Each structure stands twice: as C-alpha cells, then as structure tokens.
Amino acid sequence: MQIWAVANQKGGVGKTTTTLALGRALCLRNKRVLLIDLDPHASLTRAFGVDEFPPPRGVMELFAEPAVALHALACDSQLPGLQYVCAQPALATLERRSATAPGLGLALQKALQDPALAHDYVLMDCAPQLGLLMINALAAADRVIIPTQTEPLALHGLEGMVRTARMVEKSRNRPLPLSIVPTLHDKRTRAGTDSLHTMQKRHGALVWEDAVALDTKLSSTGLLTQPASSDAYPGRGLAAYRRVLDWILANEFASSGVLP
C-alpha cells in the first residue's frame, strides 16, 4: 500500500482537485484507492455529496480514545474501487488537544497500520496549514505531492512546504520523496510563465515537466466523483492529471524497481 500526502501550506492551489483527479485515475487503472480528507473545511467530503450537518463519522474518530479503526470509517463512492473518509469541522480543535496529548502526532500513522485495509493507494488531502494534521500526514506518507499554482505568491508557499517536508524527513529517518505539480497554469500571462520557469529552475527534477492548465470544468469537483466507464472526461485538466500520474508512477518505479 502506497500512501501519498497531497499538501501545500498555501490554500487555493488545487489540493482537493489533485487528490480527486489522481484517485480517479488510479481507480480507472483498477487500483483500490482510499481518499482521506484532513481539511476541516471538508471540500473533498462535500465533493462526494456528504452533508455538513449532522457531521459524519470520519477522521476525528481516529483521534478518539479509543480510536475507531480506519477501515470502519471508509465510505463507498460511486466509483468502483474508490472509498473516502470524511473530514469534520471539529478537526480544527485538535491543535488545542495536542498540547496535553502528545501521542496525537502519530495517530494517523497508527491508523494506517490497520490490517483490515485492502487498498493499493491512500491519498490524503491536507489542510493548508502547518499543524497537527499535516505533520500526521507527512509522518505517515511514502510520498508528498505538492500542487502549486503558477503565480508569484504560490512560490513562497512552495518553499515553505519543501522546508517542512525536509524537516519531517529528518525526524522520521526515512526518505520522503517530493513531487511538485504546477497547477492552475495560464500560459497567456507573463506571471504564469515566469513562475513556472522559476519553479523548474529551483527544484529541477522534482517538478513535473508540464503544467495542469487552468480548466474551469475541473472547478466542479463533484464531477470527479461520478461513475465513468473510461478515463474520458470533458476538458483538458483531467488529461493532464493522467500524465501527472504517469510521471509519479515512473518515478516510483525508478526508485524501487517494482512496477506500480
């Protein structure tokens, strides 16, 4: 089972869209996928049509005492092979609890050791803040995927996210590969083109060689949760994410020598 954290300390860069698009693409390759919503705003959860009230069972139960098993919180989606775990607004209170319960920092890592899980991939949609939930995700992840909008302010968020990932990598004593995915790219603007070039120059092979173009069709993330008999989807955005997935899987094969 491969565990990917989709994370960036800046909001509005396409984390939820990236999580859904990659999860969908993996399912269409006959992989069993679990998506975990770690953002109290619960955008991924809403994409699956889950009502905000009453709050559903979900990630908060992984931090309970005793914790609920992760497999028991997984909900089936309309896409065969794709399950998800809901986020709740109460996740925002975990930071206060962590001051008196230091073990919360590894709660997600422990949850992912659930022997009843039968997934090939787990993708975690992280909140855009450096805090308990993001540290949990990075501690548990086999790879960090960093969606980054191609505009100047987003470059600052990228640098902070890379520093955070490297810090966690040192503390856990095992590699934490990074995959930087340029998103929301508008090649018609000078700012977009310059930001993409800057990203590629600073981070080299960690950056996907192309960019996910700005695609208004992908803004309706609920469409990404609907059934499909093939990888066909209106718009150019999802086609780009299929190529992103090819790139990530090729990197995994290059580093491990094992076909994904």
Secondary structure, 3 states (H helix, E strand, C coil): CEEEEECCCCCCCCHHHHHHHHHHHHHCCCCCEEEEEECCCCHHHHHCCCCCCCCCCCHHHHHCCCCCCHHHHCEECCCCCEEEECCCHHHHHHHHHHCCCHHHHHHHHHHCCCCCCCCCEEEEEECCCCCHHHHHHHHHCCEEEEEEECCHHHHHHHHHHHHHHHHHHHHHCCCCCEEEEEECECCCCHHHHHHHHHHHHHHHHHECCCCCECCHHHHCHHHHHCCCCCCCCCCCHHHHHHHHHHHHHHHHHHHHCCCC
